[in-house]
Amino acid sequence: MIRPLRDRVIVQRFDTQVDKIGLIYIPDAAKERPNQGDVLAVGPGRRTQEGELIPLQVKVGDKILFGKYAGTETKLDGKELLIVREDEIMGVME
């Protein structure tokens, strides 16, 4: 596994399995990427100017909503993961 640093969060996007709409086939390149996912790992938090650690508000297992162009995509052990900063997360789904 990977351990994120500072205020970064490792996210696995939700899987969307829509290949056809009616009789129209949608190729992978045209599919909209989901902007929701599960938190797999979180960093320790960010530091203030005084050096005080501010912990993250999300935790492992949370289902989150993030921006369309948020984060950096990476592949690890065949899984497509997203590394986002906490400020790119718009909310936690309950």
N, C-alpha and C positions, 0 to 999 in steps of 0.2 A: 504494500500500500504506500501511499504518498502522504507526507505530513505537511500541510500548508503552513506558511509563515505569516506572521503579523495578523492582519484582518482579512485574510483570504479564506475562502470556503470551497471545498470540492463538492461538485454537484453532478448527479447523473440525471440526465433529462428523462422525462416520462416517454415511454414508447408509444408512437402512434402508428397504427397498422391500417391506414386507409390507402389502398392501392387503386381502388376503382370507385368512381361516383357514377352510379347508373351504368352506362355502357362505356364510359370514358375512363381509360387507364391513365393514372397520374405517375409519371416517372419520378424517381428519387430526387433528381435535380430540381424539380418543380415543387416539391413538397415544402410546406412551411414548417420550420423547426419549432418544436414546442418550447414555450418560455416558462415551463414549470418543471420542477424536478425534486429529487430527494437529496438531502444533505448527507454526504458520506463521511466528511471530516471537516473540522474547523481549526483555525489557528488560535493561538493564545489570546489575541486581541491587539489593539494598537496602543501606542504610548503617547502621552501628552508631552508638551514641551518640558514639563518638570520631571518626566520620567515615570509618571504614574501609569500603570497598566489598566486599560479600559477593556473588560472582557466583551466578547461578541454577544449579540442578543439572540442569535440562532444557535441550535445545538444539533448534534447528529440525530438523524431520524426525522427532522422537520421537513415538511413539504413546503417549498418556497415558490414564489413568483419573481421572475427577474426580467430585465429588459431584453428586447429582441437582439441587440448587438452587444450584450454584456459579456464580459469574461473572455478567456482564452481557451480554445478547444485543444484537448490533448487525448492521446490514446494510451491506455495502460492495460496490459494483459487482455487485449482484444475488446476492451470496453471504451466507449467514447465518453470522456469526462469533460467537465467544464470547470475552470478555476475562475471564480468571481471574487471581487472585493465586497465587503459587507455593504458599502454604500451603493452598490449596483443592485442589491436585493430590494424589491419593492414591498414585499410582505410575506408573512407566514400564513399558509392556509390551515384552517382548523377544521 
